[in-house]
């Protein structure tokens, strides 16, 4: 904290004033006499060294002037005495008979000191309030400046983020570029009668780049950009949030064209009536003022509001209606091409080895958000630096992906031999069942090295992005989720607690198939259960049952039937391929981690499950014999060898930096 910032606060001035008054009071009341003990004072009187004495009544003090200065105390001393010694002190002074005499003094009240004692508290209180009011008007540290907006104005000197720094959200960038163009040249839009959106809502999962997009708009538009969080509006005092909203929009209008960005707007824009408070609730008053300000926009002011949220479903409908947030832009997790572009952006300035292919890394990370991908490259860079290397290679990237997905490796967790054997069969069961199914994604990696809370894991990654899942694919997911538990039953006849998370996920998937996806012939294509809604400060806080007890029993029976069918399929696969399961467990115990090349060699003779018969939603609707039309989209062939950049048994290619480092490069070690 700088000295200048410290002295902006009124507290240092108050402390300095109190010290000055204390020093002045001491100078006024000081007499220049050196205090000695009572015994020493009486001794001076008895020795006849006193030339003058003054007895002060009431204060029980005696001031002595010595005929000859004492080497230690000087020529003026004083001492105090208690009331019972009064006669003794008077007798001693009388007996000493000072040459210049002695006198008794009755102290009189000093009018200045009395006035100072009255005025001092008043002056201190007055100075305190004066400094506080000065801070409110002149800025200062803004004590009690509750009603002023906390928005930060992005300075032109701040390093700019542009659309070139944003990747994987082409549609969102296109929409926001239109906002930027309007702020720079609104005449083009007004000439054709177009009205630019008054508000833009960016919504999506955490880490998808909503805030980064807003920062890019600020960097591209070249206009004042006010940034504030939704929680900054809400305080303990009712009315403060509404005042801050008014102040924020007033500042933006005075500096138009301008952009206001509210991050996490759900903190202030939740559905009204969902809280325990009434109309006096601080959050509702703030939201009401925000609605008024957005309605009060004038097109000529060129002020645009951009907001970001992870939960658009809990926002108030009045906030989302046309005329306020006219444009709502979804920011989703990037697809394969988007992930590759994001990796290229975050890979700038990082020394990647010649064998690194970012497309391979993009294929390995389906479902990763932009923040996840940035974290992967950062973890890889940290691992490379930790190993005193200068090039980020495939091994570092593979370890970084594992760390982001499952956590850091638990090297200190030492398992017993039997637990290690059970884990090898458990993970082998998952992988073998997934391979034997007809509608599953390829298994790209298995490890029995503990990571995070898991003793091991099996990586099943899709070859390409997908946005819907078929019933057979879900049934295959149930089967290989149960594969670990079934392997323990088949081999050891004694299941462990290691399958608890698998059972939980399988049960959740099966229940959704029945209650959400309508994939049960007995229950039908109906949605069962609804959001409880408007509970406390948010919505969708729970899930309430809106169907009968009989139907609930039927749902439970359907869920159990799906789990049992998956259990049976996994059991059949593992019994039919027991030799492969044993070989897989042996390889895992020996190598601990197997990549897709090693797995392909082990699984080349796997006996697959026969296809399931076509599912009928009802016996009244028989199987159709007419096939779908033939549609083949033009796309690049998928190389199975490029679905994983994991550790391989093959020697790595010669590593050459894409950017020449200062010193000779050293590849990272595993």
PyMOL commands that set and color helices and strands:
alter all, ss='L'
color gray80, all
select helices_A, chain A and resi 3-6+10-29+38-46+83-96+111-138+163-165+170-184+187-191+210-221+230-233+240-254+265-267+282-295+299-301+312-314+317-320+336-346+358-364+370-386+394-406+417-436+471-481+483-492+497-515+549-576+578-591+596-605+640-642
alter helices_A, ss='H'
color red, helices_A
select strands_A, chain A and resi 34-35+50-57+61-70+74-80+102-106+152-153+199-203+224-229+258-263+303-309+327-330+443-447+457-460+530-531+543-544+593-595
alter strands_A, ss='S'
color yellow, strands_A
deselect
rebuild
show_as cartoon
